[in-house]
Amino acid sequence: VAGNIVDGDSKKPMSEVTVTAYSANKKEKFVITDEWGRFVFDELKTGIYKLVFEKEGYRKVVREKVSIKTDETFQMRIEMIEADGFDLLPSPFQFFDTE
């Protein structure tokens, strides 16, 4: 499995994104993207994987049911979106019982 990761808005390559491969909810391996946003998993066995893409300040991206075959190269392109700051804050609205 190989691919590249870009910013969803600027389309620029994203370095230092952690890409983790899970099989049957077990962490198999992780890699970190290079300065051109590229990543490669060399040693994954044939099977079905979940790939998780994470970088601080961005929303996590999950790709379920990625099928890996030993005789094929699987190429991916992932776009990551910046996390909204207000997603992490409590609601500004307060409700009071007036009775």
Secondary structure by P-SEA (a helix, b strand, c coil): ccbbbbcccccccccbbbbbbbccccccbbbbbccccccccccccbbbbbbbbbbccccbbbbccccccccbbbbbbbbbbcccccccccccbbbbbcc
